Amino acid sequence: MTITRLQSAKRMSQIVKANGFVFLAGQVARGAEGKPVADQTAAILEAIDALLQEAGTAKDKIVSATIWLTDISKFDEMNGVWDAWVAEGGSPARACVEAALARPDYTVEIMVTATV
């Protein structure tokens, strides 16, 4: 099996391709300071689209998603953006949990796995 790592650093790779799958690192909104959950979610999904394109796939190939929210009461706000973005008929298996994130400015983090 060939493993390809893209946008790699010592700690992690943003994209890992292996055995017909594309694994993305958890994505957060850059410049998140003071932005609401909906804006952060939109920025993250835009970044995911770009990373999937770089990996040779797209959001309609996502098979799994994990979403972390710092405040689960913002679930509906995040879902409003997610539901408008997710490919029609392409809803992945998904989990969404409340958790502390790496920086207090981040309110949402999303990680996806797709097929090529």
C-alpha positions as CSV (number, residue, x, y, z in Angstrom):
1,M,0.0,0.0,0.0
2,T,1.3,3.4,-0.9
3,I,0.8,6.3,1.6
4,T,1.0,9.9,0.3
5,R,1.2,12.8,2.7
6,L,0.5,16.3,1.5
7,Q,1.1,19.6,3.3
8,S,3.3,17.8,5.8
9,A,5.1,19.1,8.8
10,K,6.9,17.3,11.7
11,R,3.7,17.2,13.8
12,M,1.1,16.3,11.1
13,S,0.0,16.2,7.5
14,Q,-3.1,18.1,6.3
15,I,-3.9,15.4,3.8
16,V,-3.0,11.6,3.9
17,K,-4.0,9.4,1.0
18,A,-3.9,5.6,1.6
19,N,-5.7,2.6,0.1
20,G,-8.3,4.7,-1.8
21,F,-9.1,7.0,1.1
22,V,-8.3,10.6,1.9
23,F,-7.9,11.6,5.5
24,L,-7.9,15.3,6.4
25,A,-6.5,16.7,9.6
26,G,-9.0,18.5,11.8
27,Q,-9.6,21.9,10.3
28,V,-10.2,25.2,12.2
29,A,-11.1,28.6,11.0
30,R,-8.0,30.8,10.5
31,G,-8.5,34.3,11.8
32,A,-11.3,33.0,14.0
33,E,-11.1,35.8,16.6
34,G,-14.5,36.9,17.6
35,K,-16.3,35.2,14.7
36,P,-19.5,33.3,15.3
37,V,-19.8,29.5,14.9
38,A,-21.6,29.9,11.6
39,D,-18.8,32.0,10.1
40,Q,-16.1,29.6,11.5
41,T,-18.0,26.6,10.1
42,A,-18.2,28.3,6.6
43,A,-14.5,29.0,6.6
44,I,-13.7,25.5,7.7
45,L,-15.9,23.9,4.9
46,E,-14.2,26.2,2.4
47,A,-10.8,24.9,3.5
48,I,-12.1,21.3,3.4
49,D,-13.2,21.8,-0.2
50,A,-9.8,23.1,-1.2
51,L,-8.0,20.2,0.6
52,L,-10.2,17.6,-1.0
53,Q,-9.6,19.2,-4.4
54,E,-5.9,19.1,-3.8
55,A,-6.2,15.4,-2.9
56,G,-8.1,14.6,-6.1
57,T,-11.6,14.2,-4.6
58,A,-14.6,16.2,-3.5
59,K,-17.2,16.6,-0.8
60,D,-19.6,14.1,-2.5
61,K,-17.0,11.4,-1.7
62,I,-16.9,12.1,2.1
63,V,-17.7,9.0,4.0
64,S,-17.1,10.2,7.6
65,A,-17.0,13.5,9.5
66,T,-16.2,14.3,13.1
67,I,-17.2,17.8,14.4
68,W,-16.1,19.3,17.7
69,L,-17.9,22.3,19.2
70,T,-16.8,24.2,22.2
71,D,-20.4,24.9,23.1
72,I,-23.0,22.3,22.1
73,S,-25.7,24.9,22.3
74,K,-24.3,26.2,19.0
75,F,-25.2,22.8,17.3
76,D,-28.1,24.3,15.3
77,E,-26.0,27.3,14.2
78,M,-23.2,25.0,12.9
79,N,-25.8,22.6,11.3
80,G,-27.4,25.4,9.3
81,V,-24.1,26.0,7.5
82,W,-23.2,22.2,7.3
83,D,-26.7,21.3,5.8
84,A,-26.4,23.9,3.1
85,W,-22.9,22.6,2.2
86,V,-23.1,18.9,2.3
87,A,-23.6,17.2,-1.1
88,E,-27.2,16.3,-1.9
89,G,-27.6,12.6,-1.2
90,G,-24.0,12.5,0.1
91,S,-24.5,12.8,3.9
92,P,-21.5,11.0,5.6
93,A,-21.5,9.1,8.8
94,R,-21.0,11.8,11.4
95,A,-20.4,12.6,15.0
96,C,-20.6,15.9,16.8
97,V,-19.4,16.4,20.3
98,E,-18.6,19.2,22.7
99,A,-14.9,19.6,23.5
100,A,-12.3,22.1,24.4
101,L,-10.2,23.0,21.3
102,A,-6.5,24.0,21.0
103,R,-7.1,27.7,21.2
104,P,-10.0,29.7,22.9
105,D,-10.7,31.5,19.6
106,Y,-11.7,28.3,17.9
107,T,-15.3,27.3,18.4
108,V,-15.5,24.6,15.8
109,E,-13.2,21.9,14.4
110,I,-14.1,19.5,11.6
111,M,-12.2,16.4,10.3
112,V,-13.4,14.3,7.3
113,T,-12.4,11.1,5.5
114,A,-13.3,10.7,1.8
115,T,-12.7,8.2,-0.9
116,V,-10.7,9.1,-4.0
